[in-house]
């Protein structure tokens, strides 16, 4: 479960991504827009994931490469903690 991630604002998501990037924990590959959503294409430990911020539903992690549920939960927790 990605508890807390969906409660973040877009500004908090941007800040969290930047903070984890600055710390060398994730790599930001690309930021793009789609209707009603911002998408951050990232890499964590060599594996791709997307962080999608939907205007209606909030933030959500989407694994592009193989991640366990525990790894996604830990990544979500890191993003939430970095947003504070």
Secondary structure, 3 states (H helix, E strand, C coil): CCCCHHHCCHHHHHHHHHHHHHCCCCEEEEEEEECCEEEEEEEECCEEEEEEEECCCEEEEEECCCCCHHHHHHHHHHHHHHHC
